Amino acid sequence: MNAVAQNILIVDDDFSIVETLSEILAWEGYAIRMAPNGGAALAELEREVPSLVLLDYMMPVMDGLELLQVMRQRPALARVPVILMTAARLALPPDEQQFDALLRKPFEIGAVLQLVRALLTRS
């Protein structure tokens, strides 16, 4: 599957991060959808299952881990690769790490692109 056919959902309440990621990923040929929190992301996920989700940890309405838990319980979303983004220190036991990769903020764009490509190639 090529990048043009793949869509990425970016879920973050920080508009500057969403804007930066969406521009760079669109430039790489990915179709981008956005949501400002986990609640809005659920609506997006019901409309169309993405190829990958870039998911912020700390957000209002529904945080990233809550959304991830809902995703993993739904058969249509259970296998969607998720990159969890955070500036917080996370100390989750391995059995609670339902994300596919962890991206610490601030991040390098090259690292984001490398993770996205690796996860999309794997899935």
MODELLER restraints for C-alpha pairs under 7 A, 6 or more apart:
rsr = mdl.restraints
at = mdl.atoms
rsr.add(forms.Gaussian(group=physical.xy_distance, feature=features.Distance(at['CA:3:A'], at['CA:29:A']), mean=5.43, stdev=0.5))
rsr.add(forms.Gaussian(group=physical.xy_distance, feature=features.Distance(at['CA:3:A'], at['CA:30:A']), mean=5.24, stdev=0.5))
rsr.add(forms.Gaussian(group=physical.xy_distance, feature=features.Distance(at['CA:4:A'], at['CA:29:A']), mean=5.17, stdev=0.5))
rsr.add(forms.Gaussian(group=physical.xy_distance, feature=features.Distance(at['CA:4:A'], at['CA:30:A']), mean=5.32, stdev=0.5))
rsr.add(forms.Gaussian(group=physical.xy_distance, feature=features.Distance(at['CA:4:A'], at['CA:31:A']), mean=6.63, stdev=0.5))
rsr.add(forms.Gaussian(group=physical.xy_distance, feature=features.Distance(at['CA:6:A'], at['CA:30:A']), mean=5.73, stdev=0.5))
rsr.add(forms.Gaussian(group=physical.xy_distance, feature=features.Distance(at['CA:6:A'], at['CA:31:A']), mean=6.31, stdev=0.5))
rsr.add(forms.Gaussian(group=physical.xy_distance, feature=features.Distance(at['CA:6:A'], at['CA:51:A']), mean=5.54, stdev=0.5))
rsr.add(forms.Gaussian(group=physical.xy_distance, feature=features.Distance(at['CA:7:A'], at['CA:30:A']), mean=5.60, stdev=0.5))
rsr.add(forms.Gaussian(group=physical.xy_distance, feature=features.Distance(at['CA:7:A'], at['CA:31:A']), mean=4.44, stdev=0.5))
rsr.add(forms.Gaussian(group=physical.xy_distance, feature=features.Distance(at['CA:7:A'], at['CA:32:A']), mean=5.68, stdev=0.5))
rsr.add(forms.Gaussian(group=physical.xy_distance, feature=features.Distance(at['CA:7:A'], at['CA:50:A']), mean=5.33, stdev=0.5))
rsr.add(forms.Gaussian(group=physical.xy_distance, feature=features.Distance(at['CA:7:A'], at['CA:51:A']), mean=5.27, stdev=0.5))
rsr.add(forms.Gaussian(group=physical.xy_distance, feature=features.Distance(at['CA:7:A'], at['CA:52:A']), mean=6.87, stdev=0.5))
rsr.add(forms.Gaussian(group=physical.xy_distance, feature=features.Distance(at['CA:8:A'], at['CA:30:A']), mean=6.79, stdev=0.5))
rsr.add(forms.Gaussian(group=physical.xy_distance, feature=features.Distance(at['CA:8:A'], at['CA:31:A']), mean=6.25, stdev=0.5))
rsr.add(forms.Gaussian(group=physical.xy_distance, feature=features.Distance(at['CA:8:A'], at['CA:32:A']), mean=5.08, stdev=0.5))
rsr.add(forms.Gaussian(group=physical.xy_distance, feature=features.Distance(at['CA:8:A'], at['CA:33:A']), mean=6.22, stdev=0.5))
rsr.add(forms.Gaussian(group=physical.xy_distance, feature=features.Distance(at['CA:8:A'], at['CA:50:A']), mean=5.61, stdev=0.5))
rsr.add(forms.Gaussian(group=physical.xy_distance, feature=features.Distance(at['CA:8:A'], at['CA:51:A']), mean=5.82, stdev=0.5))
rsr.add(forms.Gaussian(group=physical.xy_distance, feature=features.Distance(at['CA:8:A'], at['CA:52:A']), mean=4.99, stdev=0.5))
rsr.add(forms.Gaussian(group=physical.xy_distance, feature=features.Distance(at['CA:8:A'], at['CA:53:A']), mean=5.66, stdev=0.5))
rsr.add(forms.Gaussian(group=physical.xy_distance, feature=features.Distance(at['CA:9:A'], at['CA:32:A']), mean=6.02, stdev=0.5))
rsr.add(forms.Gaussian(group=physical.xy_distance, feature=features.Distance(at['CA:9:A'], at['CA:33:A']), mean=4.75, stdev=0.5))
rsr.add(forms.Gaussian(group=physical.xy_distance, feature=features.Distance(at['CA:9:A'], at['CA:34:A']), mean=5.53, stdev=0.5))
rsr.add(forms.Gaussian(group=physical.xy_distance, feature=features.Distance(at['CA:9:A'], at['CA:50:A']), mean=6.20, stdev=0.5))
rsr.add(forms.Gaussian(group=physical.xy_distance, feature=features.Distance(at['CA:9:A'], at['CA:52:A']), mean=6.47, stdev=0.5))
rsr.add(forms.Gaussian(group=physical.xy_distance, feature=features.Distance(at['CA:9:A'], at['CA:53:A']), mean=4.78, stdev=0.5))
rsr.add(forms.Gaussian(group=physical.xy_distance, feature=features.Distance(at['CA:9:A'], at['CA:54:A']), mean=6.22, stdev=0.5))
rsr.add(forms.Gaussian(group=physical.xy_distance, feature=features.Distance(at['CA:10:A'], at['CA:18:A']), mean=6.53, stdev=0.5))
rsr.add(forms.Gaussian(group=physical.xy_distance, feature=features.Distance(at['CA:10:A'], at['CA:33:A']), mean=6.27, stdev=0.5))
rsr.add(forms.Gaussian(group=physical.xy_distance, feature=features.Distance(at['CA:10:A'], at['CA:34:A']), mean=4.83, stdev=0.5))
rsr.add(forms.Gaussian(group=physical.xy_distance, feature=features.Distance(at['CA:10:A'], at['CA:35:A']), mean=6.34, stdev=0.5))
rsr.add(forms.Gaussian(group=physical.xy_distance, feature=features.Distance(at['CA:10:A'], at['CA:53:A']), mean=5.95, stdev=0.5))
rsr.add(forms.Gaussian(group=physical.xy_distance, feature=features.Distance(at['CA:10:A'], at['CA:54:A']), mean=4.79, stdev=0.5))
rsr.add(forms.Gaussian(group=physical.xy_distance, feature=features.Distance(at['CA:10:A'], at['CA:55:A']), mean=6.20, stdev=0.5))
rsr.add(forms.Gaussian(group=physical.xy_distance, feature=features.Distance(at['CA:11:A'], at['CA:34:A']), mean=5.89, stdev=0.5))
rsr.add(forms.Gaussian(group=physical.xy_distance, feature=features.Distance(at['CA:11:A'], at['CA:35:A']), mean=4.79, stdev=0.5))
rsr.add(forms.Gaussian(group=physical.xy_distance, feature=features.Distance(at['CA:11:A'], at['CA:36:A']), mean=5.69, stdev=0.5))
rsr.add(forms.Gaussian(group=physical.xy_distance, feature=features.Distance(at['CA:11:A'], at['CA:37:A']), mean=5.96, stdev=0.5))
rsr.add(forms.Gaussian(group=physical.xy_distance, feature=features.Distance(at['CA:11:A'], at['CA:38:A']), mean=6.97, stdev=0.5))
rsr.add(forms.Gaussian(group=physical.xy_distance, feature=features.Distance(at['CA:11:A'], at['CA:41:A']), mean=6.49, stdev=0.5))
rsr.add(forms.Gaussian(group=physical.xy_distance, feature=features.Distance(at['CA:11:A'], at['CA:54:A']), mean=6.10, stdev=0.5))
rsr.add(forms.Gaussian(group=physical.xy_distance, feature=features.Distance(at['CA:11:A'], at['CA:55:A']), mean=4.87, stdev=0.5))
rsr.add(forms.Gaussian(group=physical.xy_distance, feature=features.Distance(at['CA:11:A'], at['CA:56:A']), mean=6.01, stdev=0.5))
rsr.add(forms.Gaussian(group=physical.xy_distance, feature=features.Distance(at['CA:12:A'], at['CA:18:A']), mean=6.35, stdev=0.5))
rsr.add(forms.Gaussian(group=physical.xy_distance, feature=features.Distance(at['CA:12:A'], at['CA:35:A']), mean=6.59, stdev=0.5))
rsr.add(forms.Gaussian(group=physical.xy_distance, feature=features.Distance(at['CA:12:A'], at['CA:36:A']), mean=5.06, stdev=0.5))
rsr.add(forms.Gaussian(group=physical.xy_distance, feature=features.Distance(at['CA:12:A'], at['CA:37:A']), mean=5.93, stdev=0.5))
rsr.add(forms.Gaussian(group=physical.xy_distance, feature=features.Distance(at['CA:12:A'], at['CA:55:A']), mean=6.42, stdev=0.5))
rsr.add(forms.Gaussian(group=physical.xy_distance, feature=features.Distance(at['CA:12:A'], at['CA:56:A']), mean=5.06, stdev=0.5))
rsr.add(forms.Gaussian(group=physical.xy_distance, feature=features.Distance(at['CA:12:A'], at['CA:59:A']), mean=6.87, stdev=0.5))
rsr.add(forms.Gaussian(group=physical.xy_distance, feature=features.Distance(at['CA:13:A'], at['CA:36:A']), mean=4.43, stdev=0.5))
rsr.add(forms.Gaussian(group=physical.xy_distance, feature=features.Distance(at['CA:13:A'], at['CA:37:A']), mean=5.86, stdev=0.5))
rsr.add(forms.Gaussian(group=physical.xy_distance, feature=features.Distance(at['CA:13:A'], at['CA:59:A']), mean=5.96, stdev=0.5))
rsr.add(forms.Gaussian(group=physical.xy_distance, feature=features.Distance(at['CA:22:A'], at['CA:32:A']), mean=6.15, stdev=0.5))
rsr.add(forms.Gaussian(group=physical.xy_distance, feature=features.Distance(at['CA:26:A'], at['CA:32:A']), mean=6.48, stdev=0.5))
rsr.add(forms.Gaussian(group=physical.xy_distance, feature=features.Distance(at['CA:35:A'], at['CA:41:A']), mean=5.14, stdev=0.5))
rsr.add(forms.Gaussian(group=physical.xy_distance, feature=features.Distance(at['CA:37:A'], at['CA:59:A']), mean=5.76, stdev=0.5))
rsr.add(forms.Gaussian(group=physical.xy_distance, feature=features.Distance(at['CA:37:A'], at['CA:60:A']), mean=6.19, stdev=0.5))
rsr.add(forms.Gaussian(group=physical.xy_distance, feature=features.Distance(at['CA:37:A'], at['CA:61:A']), mean=6.36, stdev=0.5))
rsr.add(forms.Gaussian(group=physical.xy_distance, feature=features.Distance(at['CA:37:A'], at['CA:62:A']), mean=6.24, stdev=0.5))
rsr.add(forms.Gaussian(group=physical.xy_distance, feature=features.Distance(at['CA:37:A'], at['CA:63:A']), mean=6.99, stdev=0.5))
rsr.add(forms.Gaussian(group=physical.xy_distance, feature=features.Distance(at['CA:38:A'], at['CA:61:A']), mean=6.58, stdev=0.5))
rsr.add(forms.Gaussian(group=physical.xy_distance, feature=features.Distance(at['CA:38:A'], at['CA:62:A']), mean=4.55, stdev=0.5))
rsr.add(forms.Gaussian(group=physical.xy_distance, feature=features.Distance(at['CA:38:A'], at['CA:63:A']), mean=5.79, stdev=0.5))
rsr.add(forms.Gaussian(group=physical.xy_distance, feature=features.Distance(at['CA:38:A'], at['CA:64:A']), mean=6.31, stdev=0.5))
rsr.add(forms.Gaussian(group=physical.xy_distance, feature=features.Distance(at['CA:38:A'], at['CA:67:A']), mean=5.49, stdev=0.5))
rsr.add(forms.Gaussian(group=physical.xy_distance, feature=features.Distance(at['CA:39:A'], at['CA:61:A']), mean=6.11, stdev=0.5))
rsr.add(forms.Gaussian(group=physical.xy_distance, feature=features.Distance(at['CA:39:A'], at['CA:62:A']), mean=5.64, stdev=0.5))
rsr.add(forms.Gaussian(group=physical.xy_distance, feature=features.Distance(at['CA:49:A'], at['CA:77:A']), mean=6.82, stdev=0.5))
rsr.add(forms.Gaussian(group=physical.xy_distance, feature=features.Distance(at['CA:51:A'], at['CA:80:A']), mean=6.36, stdev=0.5))
rsr.add(forms.Gaussian(group=physical.xy_distance, feature=features.Distance(at['CA:52:A'], at['CA:80:A']), mean=5.81, stdev=0.5))
rsr.add(forms.Gaussian(group=physical.xy_distance, feature=features.Distance(at['CA:52:A'], at['CA:81:A']), mean=5.02, stdev=0.5))
rsr.add(forms.Gaussian(group=physical.xy_distance, feature=features.Distance(at['CA:52:A'], at['CA:82:A']), mean=5.94, stdev=0.5))
rsr.add(forms.Gaussian(group=physical.xy_distance, feature=features.Distance(at['CA:53:A'], at['CA:81:A']), mean=6.38, stdev=0.5))
rsr.add(forms.Gaussian(group=physical.xy_distance, feature=features.Distance(at['CA:53:A'], at['CA:82:A']), mean=4.79, stdev=0.5))
rsr.add(forms.Gaussian(group=physical.xy_distance, feature=features.Distance(at['CA:53:A'], at['CA:83:A']), mean=6.26, stdev=0.5))
rsr.add(forms.Gaussian(group=physical.xy_distance, feature=features.Distance(at['CA:54:A'], at['CA:82:A']), mean=5.99, stdev=0.5))
rsr.add(forms.Gaussian(group=physical.xy_distance, feature=features.Distance(at['CA:54:A'], at['CA:83:A']), mean=4.92, stdev=0.5))
rsr.add(forms.Gaussian(group=physical.xy_distance, feature=features.Distance(at['CA:54:A'], at['CA:84:A']), mean=6.20, stdev=0.5))
rsr.add(forms.Gaussian(group=physical.xy_distance, feature=features.Distance(at['CA:54:A'], at['CA:85:A']), mean=6.98, stdev=0.5))
rsr.add(forms.Gaussian(group=physical.xy_distance, feature=features.Distance(at['CA:55:A'], at['CA:64:A']), mean=5.96, stdev=0.5))
rsr.add(forms.Gaussian(group=physical.xy_distance, feature=features.Distance(at['CA:55:A'], at['CA:82:A']), mean=6.80, stdev=0.5))
rsr.add(forms.Gaussian(group=physical.xy_distance, feature=features.Distance(at['CA:55:A'], at['CA:83:A']), mean=6.00, stdev=0.5))
rsr.add(forms.Gaussian(group=physical.xy_distance, feature=features.Distance(at['CA:55:A'], at['CA:84:A']), mean=4.85, stdev=0.5))
rsr.add(forms.Gaussian(group=physical.xy_distance, feature=features.Distance(at['CA:55:A'], at['CA:85:A']), mean=5.77, stdev=0.5))
rsr.add(forms.Gaussian(group=physical.xy_distance, feature=features.Distance(at['CA:56:A'], at['CA:64:A']), mean=5.51, stdev=0.5))
rsr.add(forms.Gaussian(group=physical.xy_distance, feature=features.Distance(at['CA:56:A'], at['CA:84:A']), mean=5.79, stdev=0.5))
rsr.add(forms.Gaussian(group=physical.xy_distance, feature=features.Distance(at['CA:56:A'], at['CA:85:A']), mean=4.65, stdev=0.5))
rsr.add(forms.Gaussian(group=physical.xy_distance, feature=features.Distance(at['CA:56:A'], at['CA:86:A']), mean=5.96, stdev=0.5))
rsr.add(forms.Gaussian(group=physical.xy_distance, feature=features.Distance(at['CA:57:A'], at['CA:63:A']), mean=5.76, stdev=0.5))
rsr.add(forms.Gaussian(group=physical.xy_distance, feature=features.Distance(at['CA:57:A'], at['CA:64:A']), mean=4.22, stdev=0.5))
rsr.add(forms.Gaussian(group=physical.xy_distance, feature=features.Distance(at['CA:57:A'], at['CA:65:A']), mean=6.30, stdev=0.5))
rsr.add(forms.Gaussian(group=physical.xy_distance, feature=features.Distance(at['CA:57:A'], at['CA:84:A']), mean=6.37, stdev=0.5))
rsr.add(forms.Gaussian(group=physical.xy_distance, feature=features.Distance(at['CA:57:A'], at['CA:85:A']), mean=5.98, stdev=0.5))
rsr.add(forms.Gaussian(group=physical.xy_distance, feature=features.Distance(at['CA:57:A'], at['CA:86:A']), mean=5.43, stdev=0.5))
rsr.add(forms.Gaussian(group=physical.xy_distance, feature=features.Distance(at['CA:58:A'], at['CA:64:A']), mean=6.35, stdev=0.5))
rsr.add(forms.Gaussian(group=physical.xy_distance, feature=features.Distance(at['CA:71:A'], at['CA:77:A']), mean=5.21, stdev=0.5))
rsr.add(forms.Gaussian(group=physical.xy_distance, feature=features.Distance(at['CA:71:A'], at['CA:78:A']), mean=5.64, stdev=0.5))
rsr.add(forms.Gaussian(group=physical.xy_distance, feature=features.Distance(at['CA:72:A'], at['CA:78:A']), mean=4.13, stdev=0.5))
rsr.add(forms.Gaussian(group=physical.xy_distance, feature=features.Distance(at['CA:81:A'], at['CA:100:A']), mean=5.89, stdev=0.5))
rsr.add(forms.Gaussian(group=physical.xy_distance, feature=features.Distance(at['CA:81:A'], at['CA:119:A']), mean=6.53, stdev=0.5))
rsr.add(forms.Gaussian(group=physical.xy_distance, feature=features.Distance(at['CA:82:A'], at['CA:99:A']), mean=5.18, stdev=0.5))
rsr.add(forms.Gaussian(group=physical.xy_distance, feature=features.Distance(at['CA:82:A'], at['CA:100:A']), mean=5.32, stdev=0.5))
rsr.add(forms.Gaussian(group=physical.xy_distance, feature=features.Distance(at['CA:82:A'], at['CA:101:A']), mean=6.75, stdev=0.5))
rsr.add(forms.Gaussian(group=physical.xy_distance, feature=features.Distance(at['CA:83:A'], at['CA:99:A']), mean=6.15, stdev=0.5))
rsr.add(forms.Gaussian(group=physical.xy_distance, feature=features.Distance(at['CA:83:A'], at['CA:100:A']), mean=5.84, stdev=0.5))
rsr.add(forms.Gaussian(group=physical.xy_distance, feature=features.Distance(at['CA:83:A'], at['CA:101:A']), mean=4.77, stdev=0.5))
rsr.add(forms.Gaussian(group=physical.xy_distance, feature=features.Distance(at['CA:83:A'], at['CA:102:A']), mean=5.70, stdev=0.5))
rsr.add(forms.Gaussian(group=physical.xy_distance, feature=features.Distance(at['CA:83:A'], at['CA:103:A']), mean=6.67, stdev=0.5))
rsr.add(forms.Gaussian(group=physical.xy_distance, feature=features.Distance(at['CA:84:A'], at['CA:99:A']), mean=6.26, stdev=0.5))
rsr.add(forms.Gaussian(group=physical.xy_distance, feature=features.Distance(at['CA:84:A'], at['CA:101:A']), mean=6.26, stdev=0.5))
rsr.add(forms.Gaussian(group=physical.xy_distance, feature=features.Distance(at['CA:84:A'], at['CA:102:A']), mean=4.92, stdev=0.5))
rsr.add(forms.Gaussian(group=physical.xy_distance, feature=features.Distance(at['CA:84:A'], at['CA:103:A']), mean=6.01, stdev=0.5))
rsr.add(forms.Gaussian(group=physical.xy_distance, feature=features.Distance(at['CA:85:A'], at['CA:102:A']), mean=6.03, stdev=0.5))
rsr.add(forms.Gaussian(group=physical.xy_distance, feature=features.Distance(at['CA:85:A'], at['CA:103:A']), mean=4.69, stdev=0.5))
rsr.add(forms.Gaussian(group=physical.xy_distance, feature=features.Distance(at['CA:85:A'], at['CA:104:A']), mean=5.79, stdev=0.5))
rsr.add(forms.Gaussian(group=physical.xy_distance, feature=features.Distance(at['CA:85:A'], at['CA:105:A']), mean=6.61, stdev=0.5))
rsr.add(forms.Gaussian(group=physical.xy_distance, feature=features.Distance(at['CA:86:A'], at['CA:103:A']), mean=6.48, stdev=0.5))
rsr.add(forms.Gaussian(group=physical.xy_distance, feature=features.Distance(at['CA:86:A'], at['CA:104:A']), mean=5.16, stdev=0.5))
rsr.add(forms.Gaussian(group=physical.xy_distance, feature=features.Distance(at['CA:86:A'], at['CA:105:A']), mean=5.46, stdev=0.5))
rsr.add(forms.Gaussian(group=physical.xy_distance, feature=features.Distance(at['CA:87:A'], at['CA:104:A']), mean=5.64, stdev=0.5))
rsr.add(forms.Gaussian(group=physical.xy_distance, feature=features.Distance(at['CA:87:A'], at['CA:105:A']), mean=4.63, stdev=0.5))
rsr.add(forms.Gaussian(group=physical.xy_distance, feature=features.Distance(at['CA:87:A'], at['CA:106:A']), mean=6.96, stdev=0.5))
